[in-house]
Amino acid sequence: MLSEFDPARPGKAYYDLGPITGALDGVSGDVLCCINNGAGPSVLLLGGVHGDEYEAQVVLRRLAASIAPEAVTGRIIIAPSINFPASEKGRRLSPFDGQNMNRVFPGKTDGTPTERLAAFATRHLFTAVDLLIDVHAGGRDVSVVPHVFGFSTASSKVGSEALTRLMEAWGYRFIQHVDGIRETACGAAKEMDLASIEVEGGGGRMQGAELRIMEEGLLRGLAAFGVLKPTLPPASFAGVHVTAGPEGQYLASAPGLVEHLVGLGDEVSPETVVARIHPVAGADAQPRPVRSPVPGYVLRQTEHAFVMPGQLIGNVGTPLSR
């Protein structure tokens, strides 16, 4: 029953997401962890919105297990895999209704299983905190350079300048500036005047180094927010603020096999050949070069070796003047 979830309960408590959300009657879900230690800031760490983005789920489960209540000032709520039907089947989308959870927020209490899970998050988790940290990764389709982006409003408890300082405390090289989408978790949070940060990084195969980067960034961010005692030295920001719109995407012009010629985070110019598309039929072995559409830094690359015309190969973020 929903009444079993009590965000004000002192200490550390675990809850079964299945029964408390009512999303899938009779089916156990993943855990929800709430760590409460008196007055102070409050934060929600949300993972597994996309079921195949496993780095977030591994790191958040590890944090839920390792964070002691006495290290917390205020409240930390951790949902390692909010979209547990998808994550437990190794899928990006829910196997029950085929929906993309990050396009159904704020959800519906009487809707599909995915809509009901989103509604639980917005109605009962978002309202219990001052800040949402929505943790993503590339999933099976793309690899993503570690970066963060965020949103706030004039009425958010965490204002725009404070949010920027908080993102810079992550120690990541890139802070991305994007237009929000209302139906995402961060978009719904913004509609509720709840400040949010989305964390990205990883994809394809899980790499130990990427897990460490994600975990250390979260630990620094939580410490900078004042909700967790510092366990790492603070990192001064020496990175880049970038935009990443459709103009930075480079797409396949023909079917073929992609050979990446640059790495994630590499700086490129419009003269840079960022990839080649090799033919998959015929006697001609000459590959087609793919050049960067804009100057900047490579933020994403496809994990698919075979691509069809119009399919994303990668995208480049353009530095912002600040």
Secondary structure as UniProt FT lines:
FT   HELIX           2..4
FT   TURN            7..8
FT   STRAND          11..16
FT   HELIX           17..21
FT   TURN            25..26
FT   STRAND          31..37
FT   STRAND          42..47
FT   TURN            51..52
FT   HELIX           54..66
FT   HELIX           69..71
FT   STRAND          74..79
FT   TURN            80..83
FT   HELIX           84..87
FT   TURN            88..90
FT   TURN            95..97
FT   HELIX           101..103
FT   TURN            105..106
FT   TURN            109..110
FT   HELIX           113..120
FT   HELIX           121..125
FT   HELIX           126..128
FT   STRAND          131..135
FT   TURN            139..141
FT   STRAND          142..151
FT   TURN            154..155
FT   HELIX           160..168
FT   TURN            169..170
FT   STRAND          174..177
FT   TURN            182..183
FT   HELIX           185..191
FT   TURN            192..193
FT   STRAND          195..202
FT   HELIX           208..225
FT   STRAND          240..243
FT   HELIX           246..248
FT   STRAND          249..251
FT   STRAND          256..260
FT   TURN            264..265
FT   STRAND          267..268
FT   TURN            270..271
FT   STRAND          273..278
FT   STRAND          288..291
FT   STRAND          296..302
FT   STRAND          306..307
FT   TURN            309..310
FT   STRAND          312..319
//
